[in-house]
Amino acid sequence: MNIKFRLENNNDYFKIEELNREAFWNLYKPGCDEHYLVSTMRNHPDFIRELGFLAEKDGKIVSGIMYTRSSVINEKNEFIETATFGPLCVHPDFQRIGIGSALIEYTKEIAFRNGFPAIIIFGDPHNYYKHGFRTGKDYGISTMDGKYPFGLLVLELKNGILKNHKWKFKESSLYNLDTDNVNEYDKKFPEKEKMHKYSQDLFLMMIRSFVE
């Protein structure tokens, strides 16, 4: 498979937004907001520019991944900066053939070389356990309110860095999106039908599930 990874540049920005819209439309909710999230991310101080990669197949952009700064703090008020990726998108025509997985593997090594000791995300464990992610509960990492969501996943890049502590995870504020802004931004794109899909019900179940 002829896949090339490279950093995104200014000319790619709108193409990546279009790609996210195609990949996530009606997946987790009627419509989606990932394309708006991507548009706001690049100007946010938490965006990690050196980890904004895309994948090209035969010269066509088919996948993209973006990272932001996040952190964990333990019971001693000790702070560790971590990295969080999302959205990770793959064009519907190229899903389930390993492109997204390859992009994760490629960028996690770069994240480690850039000094990030762990990657923490919210996602479906079925998609990420094969990459070495484990539930936050396994590392004693909860949300700021002390809960252990089913989808809070951790990949320790520096072995033992999270050991023997209780941590609370704080993601970037940029993920707090305003629905009105999302809807207004979507007007820049060709109209697409918003509809219900079973994947939305599964997503609602997952985000309301916690690990004991």
trRosetta pair geometry for C-beta under 8 A, 3 or more apart (Angstrom, degrees):
i j d omega theta_ij theta_ji phi_ij phi_ji
1 57 7.2 -46 175 -125 92 113
1 97 7.2 152 -105 145 153 116
1 98 7.6 153 31 71 163 114
1 99 7.8 -125 149 -78 147 87
2 57 6.2 111 87 -151 76 68
2 58 5.9 78 88 -60 125 69
3 55 5.5 -12 -168 -170 106 108
3 56 7.1 148 -157 75 54 46
3 57 5.5 -27 -99 -88 70 81
3 99 6.2 -174 -117 -121 145 92
3 102 6.5 75 107 100 157 156
4 55 7.1 148 75 -158 43 56
4 56 4.7 -19 62 60 96 99
4 57 7.8 172 19 -78 74 33
5 53 5.6 7 -173 -178 100 125
5 54 7.4 168 -147 85 58 37
5 55 5.6 -28 -94 -99 70 71
5 56 7.9 -179 -79 18 23 75
5 102 7.8 -144 -59 131 123 102
5 103 6.6 158 -109 -113 119 75
5 106 5.3 -148 -86 156 174 165
6 53 6.8 160 87 -148 22 80
6 54 6.4 -22 66 60 70 80
6 56 7.0 2 19 -1 107 115
7 50 7.3 -51 -111 -144 129 43
7 52 6.2 66 -155 80 77 77
7 53 6.0 -61 -97 -99 44 63
7 54 7.8 62 174 16 12 80
8 12 4.3 -127 -157 78 91 143
8 13 7.1 106 161 -74 124 56
8 16 6.2 -6 -125 -49 146 145
8 52 4.8 -70 29 133 110 105
8 53 6.9 -179 -22 -124 81 14
8 54 5.2 85 -74 -16 90 113
8 64 6.9 40 -66 -137 128 117
9 12 5.5 99 52 3 57 105
10 13 6.1 -25 -163 -19 41 114
11 15 7.8 20 137 2 63 121
12 15 5.2 -76 -161 50 55 114
12 16 5.5 53 147 -28 91 105
12 54 6.3 -145 -172 -9 149 156
12 61 6.6 134 -144 -84 105 154
13 16 6.1 -61 -154 32 26 107
13 17 6.7 23 152 -16 63 106
13 39 7.7 87 171 -114 104 66
13 42 7.0 -48 -124 -25 117 161
14 17 5.4 -51 -150 36 40 115
14 18 6.4 43 151 -20 68 102
15 18 5.7 -52 -150 36 32 112
15 19 6.3 36 150 -22 64 106
15 61 5.5 95 141 46 126 150
16 19 5.4 -51 -146 35 34 116
16 20 6.5 37 154 -20 65 101
16 38 5.9 -147 121 173 104 147
16 54 6.5 -114 -94 -89 111 129
16 61 7.0 -89 -79 159 67 149
16 64 4.8 74 -137 -70 105 175
16 89 7.8 134 -169 52 75 132
17 20 5.8 -51 -149 34 32 110
17 21 6.5 34 152 -20 63 105
17 35 4.4 82 -172 -159 79 90
17 38 5.2 -169 -95 84 74 127
17 39 5.6 41 -103 -61 133 94
18 21 5.6 -55 -151 34 32 114
18 22 6.5 31 153 -17 66 105
18 35 7.1 61 -71 -125 21 128
18 189 7.1 158 -108 -120 77 118
19 22 5.8 -55 -150 36 32 110
19 23 6.2 27 155 -18 66 111
19 61 6.2 -93 -65 121 147 110
19 62 7.7 165 -139 -154 131 18
19 63 7.7 -176 169 -104 140 18
19 64 6.0 106 91 6 143 120
19 89 5.5 134 130 114 96 135
19 91 5.9 -73 -148 -74 93 86
20 23 5.7 -59 -142 40 31 110
20 24 5.9 -6 171 8 69 116
20 32 7.5 -156 143 123 83 137
20 34 4.2 -136 169 119 117 110
20 35 4.5 166 85 -79 110 67
20 37 7.7 -128 161 56 157 95
20 38 5.3 169 -6 -17 160 142
20 64 7.2 -68 -59 61 90 123
20 87 5.6 95 -132 87 118 148
20 89 4.6 -134 -102 -57 64 162
21 24 6.8 -74 -134 50 19 87
21 25 5.8 40 168 -56 62 104
21 32 6.3 169 -134 65 54 124
21 34 7.1 -168 -74 72 43 92
21 35 4.1 8 -60 -51 91 140
21 186 8.0 139 -122 -127 126 87
21 189 6.1 -156 -150 -137 172 167
21 192 7.7 155 163 5 110 151
22 25 6.3 -34 -135 -2 20 115
22 91 6.0 7 103 -132 132 72
22 92 6.1 -116 152 -5 97 101
23 27 7.6 -19 137 -26 58 146
23 34 7.4 -61 74 80 100 153
23 87 7.9 147 87 158 132 131
23 89 3.9 158 43 -159 164 101
23 90 6.0 122 -122 59 129 39
23 91 6.3 -95 -74 -98 95 28
23 92 6.4 -178 -108 -46 53 73
23 95 7.9 135 -135 -67 93 120
24 27 4.9 -94 -157 25 52 126
24 28 6.7 -26 -168 11 97 100
24 32 3.9 120 114 -140 103 154
24 34 4.4 93 25 12 160 136
24 35 7.7 -162 49 -28 119 81
24 87 6.9 -64 -51 -148 141 149
24 89 6.7 -77 -32 -111 98 111
25 31 6.6 -47 -144 -153 72 32
25 32 5.1 -104 -93 -8 41 120
25 192 5.8 -43 -154 128 146 153
26 29 7.6 -107 -130 90 32 34
26 30 6.1 5 -112 -129 75 41
26 31 6.7 47 -66 -29 60 16
26 32 7.1 -76 -15 -44 33 94
26 194 6.6 169 -84 -146 95 51
26 195 5.5 9 -125 58 136 74
26 196 7.8 -164 -158 -110 102 6
26 197 5.2 93 153 -8 102 124
26 199 7.9 95 133 58 71 116
26 200 7.5 -74 178 -50 61 116
27 32 6.7 33 29 -89 90 119
27 197 7.1 -40 -117 64 27 140
27 199 5.4 -53 -166 111 58 141
27 200 7.4 145 135 -68 28 74
27 203 7.7 99 136 -49 71 143
28 32 7.0 84 43 -116 91 86
28 199 6.9 -73 -79 127 42 99
28 200 6.0 110 -176 -110 24 69
28 203 4.5 145 -138 -127 80 173
29 32 6.7 138 60 -97 89 47
29 33 7.7 12 55 -8 133 95
29 200 5.9 111 -89 -127 32 116
29 203 7.8 -97 -48 84 67 149
30 194 3.8 70 169 174 101 103
30 195 6.1 154 -124 37 96 12
30 196 6.3 -39 -73 -69 101 54
30 200 7.4 8 -40 -92 59 157
31 186 6.9 -21 -163 -117 127 160
31 192 7.5 132 -115 84 71 105
31 194 4.4 -25 -45 -108 85 114
32 35 6.8 88 100 1 106 91
33 36 5.1 -51 -169 42 70 114
33 37 5.9 80 132 -30 82 99
33 177 5.5 144 163 107 143 165
33 179 7.8 -84 -92 -115 137 58
33 182 4.4 -44 -122 -132 102 140
34 37 5.3 -51 -146 34 37 117
34 38 6.4 40 156 -21 67 101
34 87 4.5 43 -151 -49 119 160
34 89 6.8 134 145 -71 147 125
35 38 5.8 -48 -149 33 32 112
35 39 6.7 34 151 -21 61 105
35 185 7.4 -173 106 125 95 119
35 186 7.4 102 73 -99 125 75
35 189 7.3 25 126 -44 164 149
36 39 5.5 -55 -151 33 35 114
36 40 6.6 22 156 -10 67 107
36 177 6.6 101 104 -148 121 136
36 181 6.7 135 -174 122 140 89
36 182 4.6 -140 15 -120 166 71
36 185 4.5 120 -106 74 106 150
36 186 7.1 -57 -54 -54 113 77
37 40 6.2 -68 -153 41 29 102
37 41 6.1 41 153 -42 67 108
37 87 6.4 107 85 -16 133 110
37 174 7.4 108 -156 143 83 96
37 175 7.1 23 -136 -118 123 57
37 177 6.2 -76 -82 -74 87 135
38 41 5.5 -47 -142 16 31 121
38 42 7.7 32 169 -26 59 95
38 66 6.5 155 -121 -6 85 157
38 87 6.6 -64 -62 36 101 113
39 42 7.6 -56 -170 15 25 102
39 185 6.5 -175 51 -162 155 144
40 43 6.8 -78 -170 46 46 96
40 44 6.4 51 143 -40 77 113
40 174 6.2 178 117 -163 110 106
40 177 7.9 161 31 -109 152 95
41 44 5.6 -62 -154 20 37 119
41 47 5.1 120 161 -93 78 120
41 66 5.8 65 131 155 158 149
41 68 6.9 -108 -152 -73 107 113
41 174 6.0 106 -107 153 66 149
42 47 5.7 135 -122 -159 27 173
42 49 7.7 71 -145 -100 76 89
42 52 7.6 46 -104 -101 92 159
43 47 7.5 72 33 4 16 143
44 47 4.9 112 67 -24 83 99
44 68 7.3 -11 97 -124 127 118
44 172 7.0 89 144 173 140 137
44 174 4.5 -4 -125 -82 168 140
45 69 8.0 -46 124 33 71 128
46 68 4.4 36 134 -169 104 101
46 69 4.4 -127 -153 43 77 89
46 70 7.7 61 -166 -61 125 53
46 172 3.9 156 123 -118 168 132
46 173 7.6 151 -13 33 146 70
46 174 6.0 -150 51 -6 126 122
47 52 7.4 16 176 -59 104 121
47 66 7.2 -37 -143 -180 94 109
47 67 7.8 113 -160 87 52 54
47 68 5.8 -45 -96 -105 41 79
47 69 8.0 -51 3 -1 10 84
47 174 7.7 33 -55 -12 85 169
48 51 4.4 18 110 28 114 114
48 52 7.3 171 93 -36 63 79
48 67 4.3 -32 50 95 122 103
48 68 6.3 -178 -5 -108 89 21
48 69 6.2 124 -56 -49 100 74
48 83 6.3 -18 -17 -131 161 108
48 114 7.7 111 -170 128 127 158
49 52 5.7 -41 -155 4 42 118
50 110 7.3 -148 138 159 95 120
50 114 6.3 155 95 -101 133 146
51 65 7.5 -67 154 113 84 98
51 66 7.3 109 108 -155 86 37
51 67 3.8 -11 103 27 136 131
51 83 6.9 92 -16 -159 176 139
51 85 7.5 -115 145 -93 126 100
51 107 5.7 91 -157 -164 91 115
51 110 6.3 164 -105 105 83 120
51 111 6.1 46 -107 -80 136 85
51 114 7.3 -108 -56 18 108 160
52 64 7.8 2 -176 -173 72 99
52 65 7.6 -168 -143 92 38 57
52 66 5.2 14 -116 -115 81 78
52 67 7.2 -130 -65 25 57 76
53 64 7.1 180 99 -148 48 58
53 65 5.5 3 61 54 86 94
53 103 6.4 180 101 -158 119 100
53 106 7.0 -135 130 104 167 120
53 107 5.5 -154 21 -82 139 118
53 110 7.9 121 -42 37 136 156
54 61 5.3 -23 168 -140 135 105
54 63 6.6 157 -162 89 62 54
54 64 4.3 -21 -106 -100 84 84
54 65 7.7 176 -86 19 42 62
55 61 7.3 114 76 -152 47 57
55 62 5.7 -56 97 64 95 84
55 63 3.9 10 40 57 116 103
55 64 7.2 -145 16 -67 73 43
55 99 5.5 166 111 -176 161 106
55 102 7.2 94 -107 87 145 110
55 103 5.3 -98 -43 -77 124 117
56 59 5.9 -2 174 -130 122 13
56 60 6.2 146 -156 66 77 30
56 61 5.6 -43 -96 -87 77 48
56 62 6.8 121 -129 9 26 85
57 60 5.7 -31 67 61 71 88
57 62 4.8 8 10 -5 110 141
57 94 6.7 174 9 -120 151 148
57 99 7.4 -65 -50 -108 123 137
61 64 6.9 18 179 -54 111 104
62 90 6.6 17 147 -155 80 70
62 91 4.8 -87 -153 16 68 118
62 93 7.7 -95 -139 74 107 91
62 94 4.4 11 -176 37 128 165
62 99 6.1 -53 110 178 117 165
63 88 7.7 6 -175 179 98 75
63 89 6.4 -177 -146 95 57 57
63 90 4.5 -8 -103 -104 101 71
63 91 6.9 -106 -63 -1 60 76
63 94 6.9 -112 -47 99 98 130
63 99 4.9 179 -29 138 149 117
63 100 5.8 -157 -143 -81 139 65
63 103 5.5 -143 127 -38 132 151
64 87 7.9 48 94 99 92 87
64 88 7.5 -165 95 -146 49 44
64 89 5.5 5 52 53 84 95
64 103 7.9 -169 -141 -160 8 158
65 85 5.5 -7 -177 -164 104 129
65 87 7.9 -129 -128 110 48 47
65 88 4.7 5 -108 -113 89 83
65 89 7.8 -175 -75 23 51 59
65 100 8.0 124 -66 -146 111 72
65 103 5.1 159 -18 147 130 124
65 104 7.1 159 -99 -78 158 57
65 107 5.8 -130 92 -8 143 162
66 85 6.6 143 81 -151 38 75
66 86 7.2 -58 71 80 81 21
66 87 6.6 34 37 51 104 55
66 88 7.9 -159 25 -75 60 53
67 83 5.0 -6 -172 -175 126 109
67 84 6.5 145 -156 76 70 40
67 85 4.7 -44 -92 -90 75 74
67 107 7.2 -177 -41 163 127 132
67 111 6.8 -179 -120 -96 165 116
68 83 7.4 148 75 -158 34 62
68 84 5.3 -25 63 65 83 96
68 85 7.9 150 15 -97 66 29
68 86 7.9 -55 13 55 104 76
68 171 7.5 70 90 -172 125 82
68 172 4.4 -69 147 -12 140 147
68 174 6.5 -151 -122 44 156 128
68 175 8.0 -156 43 -42 161 99
69 81 6.1 -31 -161 -165 102 108
69 82 7.8 126 -165 75 54 43
69 83 6.8 -49 -108 -106 42 57
69 84 7.6 28 124 20 7 90
69 172 6.5 97 69 -73 62 111
70 81 7.6 135 78 -165 39 59
70 82 4.9 -37 80 77 89 92
70 83 6.7 111 26 -146 90 8
70 84 4.2 63 -18 -21 133 118
70 120 5.9 -112 91 63 144 110
70 169 6.8 13 160 -172 122 89
70 170 6.3 178 -169 91 80 56
70 171 4.8 -29 -119 -116 120 52
70 172 6.1 -95 -83 -31 76 75
71 79 6.0 -8 -175 -167 126 93
71 80 6.5 159 -156 82 74 47
71 81 5.3 -43 -98 -109 89 48
71 82 5.9 156 -102 19 27 84
71 169 7.6 162 90 -151 43 50
71 170 5.2 -8 64 58 86 100
72 79 7.6 161 85 -151 46 49
72 80 5.2 -6 57 57 89 97
72 82 6.0 48 -9 -16 93 129
72 118 7.6 -1 0 67 131 140
72 120 7.2 118 -52 -31 110 158
72 141 6.0 -62 -124 -126 135 111
72 162 7.4 17 86 -117 161 107
72 167 4.1 9 177 -177 121 126
72 168 6.5 155 -154 71 69 36
72 169 5.3 -29 -97 -94 85 61
72 170 7.3 168 -90 16 34 75
73 77 6.3 -8 -177 -143 109 42
73 78 6.9 161 -153 76 61 40
73 79 5.2 -17 -101 -98 86 70
73 80 7.8 -179 -80 21 41 66
73 167 6.7 138 66 -152 28 73
73 168 5.6 -23 59 56 82 90
73 170 7.2 24 -1 -5 103 116
74 77 7.2 -83 72 -12 61 12
74 78 4.9 -5 41 52 107 92
74 165 4.1 -35 -134 173 140 130
74 166 6.1 121 -151 71 80 50
74 167 5.1 -45 -87 -91 74 69
74 168 7.8 164 -92 11 28 71
75 165 6.5 -161 16 -163 91 85
75 166 5.1 53 -37 56 110 100
76 165 7.5 -79 10 -133 102 119
78 165 7.5 -79 57 -139 122 156
80 117 6.3 -62 -177 49 125 127
80 118 7.3 54 131 25 130 115
80 161 6.9 125 -139 157 157 115
80 162 7.8 -123 47 -88 163 78
80 167 8.0 -40 34 -130 115 133
81 116 7.0 -90 114 -117 86 77
82 116 6.2 86 -152 -164 41 100
82 117 7.0 -74 -102 61 75 73
82 118 4.7 -38 -126 78 113 89
82 119 6.7 158 176 -105 99 22
82 120 5.1 39 134 6 148 108
82 169 7.8 -46 45 -134 145 93
83 111 5.0 -121 41 -150 162 126
83 116 4.2 5 -18 -155 113 160
83 118 7.5 180 32 95 72 45
83 119 5.1 -35 78 -108 91 75
83 120 7.7 144 75 24 41 66
84 119 6.9 139 -95 -165 34 70
84 120 5.6 -41 -90 76 89 69
84 121 5.6 140 -152 -91 78 63
84 171 5.7 36 -42 -129 174 97
84 172 7.0 -153 53 -2 133 98
85 88 5.9 47 140 -55 116 104
85 104 7.6 -171 65 -117 162 82
85 107 7.2 95 -86 107 145 141
85 119 6.6 -1 -3 -165 96 121
85 121 6.0 -31 54 -90 70 124
86 121 5.9 133 -34 -144 120 106
86 122 7.2 -9 -46 51 168 77
86 123 7.3 -158 -84 -65 126 106
86 175 7.9 30 99 -102 119 122
88 100 5.8 97 152 -153 116 107
88 103 7.0 160 -152 95 109 128
88 104 7.0 10 -132 -71 153 95
90 94 5.7 -121 173 90 98 91
90 95 4.9 126 106 -90 122 76
90 99 5.5 133 -128 81 123 114
90 100 4.5 -84 -47 -56 131 108
91 94 4.8 54 67 25 93 103
91 95 7.3 -142 88 -38 43 81
92 95 5.8 -33 -143 -6 35 119
94 97 6.2 -83 -175 36 63 121
94 99 5.6 11 147 7 112 151
95 99 7.8 -95 -105 41 33 109
95 100 7.4 15 -128 -14 70 123
98 101 5.0 -60 -154 46 60 117
98 102 5.7 64 149 -28 84 102
99 102 5.8 -55 -148 35 29 111
99 103 6.5 29 154 -20 64 106
100 103 5.6 -55 -150 34 33 112
100 104 6.6 36 152 -20 65 102
101 104 5.7 -52 -153 32 33 112
101 105 6.5 29 153 -15 66 106
101 130 7.3 -29 -130 97 124 123
101 131 7.0 -160 -145 -72 82 109
102 105 5.7 -55 -147 39 33 110
102 106 6.1 34 154 -21 66 109
103 106 5.7 -52 -143 37 30 113
103 107 6.2 15 163 -8 65 111
104 107 6.4 -68 -144 44 24 98
104 108 6.0 25 163 -26 65 110
104 128 7.9 -160 -147 -124 161 83
104 131 5.4 -51 129 -118 139 152
105 108 6.2 -51 -139 28 25 109
105 109 7.2 25 160 -17 56 103
105 131 6.9 -139 -72 -130 77 104
106 109 6.6 -68 -171 30 28 107
106 110 7.1 16 145 -10 64 110
107 110 5.3 -55 -151 39 46 113
107 111 6.1 54 149 -26 73 100
108 111 5.4 -45 -147 32 37 117
108 112 6.6 40 152 -20 63 101
108 119 6.2 -82 -123 -19 96 148
108 131 7.3 155 -31 176 156 118
108 155 6.7 -57 -138 124 134 150
108 157 6.8 -164 176 -97 93 116
109 112 5.8 -51 -153 33 33 112
109 113 6.5 30 150 -15 64 106
110 113 5.6 -54 -146 39 35 111
110 114 6.2 30 153 -16 66 109
111 114 5.8 -64 -149 42 29 108
111 116 4.5 -51 170 53 90 129
111 119 6.1 46 126 -70 164 111
111 157 6.6 -139 103 -77 103 162
112 115 7.9 103 177 -25 30 10
112 116 6.5 -87 -87 64 33 75
112 117 7.8 68 -126 -108 71 30
112 157 4.3 -155 -95 178 102 133
112 158 7.4 154 -139 -53 96 75
116 119 6.8 64 134 -69 128 71
116 157 6.4 65 105 39 75 150
117 156 7.3 -15 152 -159 79 67
117 157 5.5 -166 -174 64 32 94
117 158 3.7 -50 -143 19 93 122
117 161 4.4 173 164 -148 137 179
117 162 8.0 161 127 -41 117 85
118 154 6.1 -13 -176 -166 122 93
118 155 6.4 159 -161 83 68 53
118 156 5.1 -29 -106 -113 100 49
118 157 5.7 -164 -84 13 35 85
118 158 7.1 -82 -47 30 72 83
118 161 6.4 -147 -39 77 108 131
118 162 6.4 52 -66 -44 152 123
119 133 7.8 -74 88 -95 101 99
119 154 7.5 152 83 -157 52 45
119 155 4.4 0 56 56 97 108
119 157 6.6 77 -12 -36 85 113
120 136 7.4 57 -144 -95 109 105
120 141 7.0 -119 -122 155 134 157
120 152 7.3 -2 -174 -173 98 81
120 153 7.1 164 -153 86 53 49
120 154 5.2 -10 -105 -105 82 74
120 155 7.7 -159 -71 27 41 66
120 169 5.6 -147 155 -136 155 133
120 171 7.7 -135 103 -83 108 91
121 128 7.1 -160 67 -115 131 165
121 133 7.3 -50 41 -125 107 144
121 153 5.3 -18 64 64 83 99
122 149 7.0 0 -127 97 100 144
122 151 4.9 53 -167 126 73 109
122 152 6.0 -26 -101 -91 73 54
122 153 7.3 142 -110 16 21 85
122 171 7.6 -47 -17 -60 111 155
123 127 6.1 -90 155 66 116 119
123 128 5.3 86 97 -22 131 139
123 133 7.8 6 64 141 119 170
123 151 5.7 171 55 -169 20 98
123 153 5.7 -53 49 19 92 135
124 127 4.7 73 78 6 96 107
124 128 7.1 141 81 1 53 96
124 151 6.5 -31 -78 -119 35 103
124 206 6.5 -51 -102 -141 82 160
125 128 6.1 -84 -137 53 35 90
125 129 5.2 42 177 -42 82 106
125 133 7.2 -148 -130 103 69 113
125 135 6.9 -21 -94 -70 133 85
125 150 7.2 -94 -16 162 118 81
125 151 7.1 -137 -32 -113 79 52
125 153 6.3 165 -93 -88 74 125
126 129 7.1 -25 -116 11 16 108
127 130 7.9 -81 165 24 28 102
128 131 5.4 -56 -163 37 61 112
128 133 4.1 -3 140 36 107 145
128 153 5.3 73 97 158 145 165
128 155 7.8 -110 171 -54 111 113
129 132 7.8 130 -175 -7 38 6
129 133 5.8 -95 -92 68 37 83
129 134 7.3 70 -123 -88 80 49
131 155 6.6 -40 120 -98 98 138
132 155 5.3 80 99 -133 97 100
133 153 4.2 28 172 170 127 116
133 154 6.3 141 -153 66 75 29
133 155 4.7 -57 -88 -63 70 90
134 138 4.4 -49 140 49 125 151
134 139 6.9 122 87 -27 112 99
134 153 6.9 152 72 -154 21 73
134 154 5.8 -35 64 63 73 84
134 155 7.7 128 12 -86 68 47
135 138 5.2 110 68 -8 75 99
135 148 7.1 59 163 174 110 109
135 150 7.4 -56 -123 -152 117 38
135 152 6.8 67 -162 80 66 74
135 153 6.5 -54 -102 -104 36 61
135 154 7.4 16 124 18 15 92
135 211 5.4 95 175 -54 147 166
136 139 6.1 -73 -160 49 45 96
136 140 7.9 -81 159 77 71 16
136 141 3.9 -99 -165 81 96 94
136 142 6.5 141 133 -81 129 30
136 148 5.7 -160 81 -144 105 84
136 149 7.3 49 26 51 131 69
136 152 3.9 -22 -13 117 132 112
136 153 6.8 -100 -41 -76 78 15
136 154 5.4 108 -96 -25 60 114
136 169 6.7 -83 -132 -20 141 139
136 211 7.6 164 58 39 79 137
137 140 7.3 36 -165 -79 35 27
137 141 7.6 -103 -58 51 22 61
137 142 7.8 51 -89 -79 63 74
137 148 4.4 53 -70 -162 100 146
137 211 4.4 -119 -21 106 144 135
138 154 7.2 -151 64 51 99 120
139 154 5.0 -66 12 79 145 163
139 156 6.9 161 -99 -58 138 116
139 162 4.5 7 -168 127 116 141
139 167 6.9 -21 127 32 96 126
140 162 7.2 177 50 158 94 101
140 165 6.1 177 92 95 142 49
140 166 4.6 -107 169 -110 119 51
140 167 5.7 102 108 15 85 80
141 148 8.0 111 89 -117 53 87
141 152 6.9 -148 108 145 101 124
141 154 5.8 110 37 -62 148 143
141 162 6.9 -37 -50 -165 113 138
141 167 4.4 -20 -104 77 74 111
141 168 7.3 153 -157 -99 62 15
141 169 5.3 58 176 -43 106 109
142 145 7.7 -110 144 74 112 45
142 146 5.0 17 136 -151 154 29
142 147 5.8 136 -168 61 105 25
142 148 5.3 -72 -111 -71 82 70
142 152 7.7 78 -142 103 31 169
142 166 7.6 2 4 -178 106 90
142 167 7.2 164 22 89 63 57
142 168 5.6 -31 71 -110 83 67
142 169 6.9 -162 90 10 30 89
143 146 7.0 -45 68 24 71 19
143 147 5.0 -5 34 57 112 82
143 148 7.7 -162 -2 -77 81 27
143 149 6.4 59 -37 -13 118 105
143 152 6.7 -135 -56 -81 84 149
143 168 6.9 10 131 -157 21 82
143 169 6.0 -54 -109 57 39 93
144 168 5.2 81 -108 172 47 121
144 169 7.1 -105 -47 71 67 49
144 170 5.9 58 -68 -87 114 83
146 168 7.3 -45 -76 -104 52 110
147 210 5.7 -78 -177 -125 102 133
148 152 6.5 -122 -165 48 53 131
148 210 5.6 102 75 -170 67 89
148 211 4.3 -76 121 59 117 92
148 212 7.5 165 62 -74 127 24
149 152 4.4 104 61 -18 93 101
149 207 7.1 -12 -156 -149 126 50
149 209 7.2 87 -163 84 65 59
149 210 5.8 -62 -106 -105 36 70
149 211 7.4 31 105 3 13 88
150 206 5.8 -124 84 -165 129 69
150 207 8.0 -128 49 -94 102 19
150 209 3.8 11 -18 100 139 105
150 210 6.2 -113 -35 -88 77 18
150 211 6.0 133 -91 -43 55 85
151 206 5.6 71 -51 157 120 107
151 207 6.5 -31 12 -95 139 59
151 209 7.7 96 -20 65 84 95
152 169 6.7 165 -158 36 126 155
154 162 7.3 -14 171 -5 146 174
156 159 6.4 91 131 -105 117 38
156 160 7.7 114 169 -5 142 23
156 161 6.3 175 -156 39 103 97
156 162 5.8 -118 -104 13 119 117
157 161 8.0 -1 63 12 62 140
158 161 4.3 63 89 -39 105 129
160 163 4.6 -31 -158 -8 67 130
162 165 6.7 -113 -177 50 54 103
162 167 6.5 -59 -152 -20 101 146
171 175 5.8 -3 125 16 125 141
172 175 6.0 111 80 -10 80 93
173 176 5.6 -39 -174 17 64 115
177 181 6.9 -130 -177 68 82 113
177 182 5.8 61 156 -55 125 115
178 181 4.1 72 79 8 104 111
178 182 6.9 -175 91 -13 53 83
179 182 5.4 -53 -150 33 36 115
179 183 6.4 33 156 -17 68 105
180 183 5.9 -54 -148 37 31 109
180 184 6.3 30 154 -18 64 108
181 184 5.7 -55 -145 38 31 111
181 185 6.2 30 157 -19 66 108
182 185 5.9 -60 -149 37 27 108
182 186 6.4 32 154 -27 63 106
183 186 5.7 -51 -149 27 31 115
183 187 7.6 45 150 -33 57 92
184 187 6.1 -42 -171 7 38 116
185 188 6.1 -35 179 6 54 114
186 189 5.8 -59 -169 34 57 109
189 192 7.5 -23 121 -8 115 105
196 200 6.1 -101 -153 40 68 143
197 200 5.5 112 64 -7 69 97
198 201 5.5 -49 -162 32 52 113
198 202 6.5 51 143 -18 74 102
199 202 5.5 -51 -148 38 39 114
199 203 6.3 45 151 -24 67 104
200 203 5.6 -50 -148 33 32 115
200 204 6.6 34 153 -19 63 102
201 204 5.8 -52 -150 34 33 111
201 205 6.6 35 151 -19 63 103
202 205 5.7 -53 -153 35 34 114
202 206 6.4 33 151 -21 66 106
203 206 5.7 -55 -148 34 32 112
203 207 6.4 20 160 -12 67 107
204 207 6.3 -57 -141 39 29 102
204 208 6.4 14 161 -6 62 114
205 208 6.2 -76 -152 46 26 100
205 209 6.3 31 153 -35 66 113
206 209 5.6 -59 -150 22 32 117
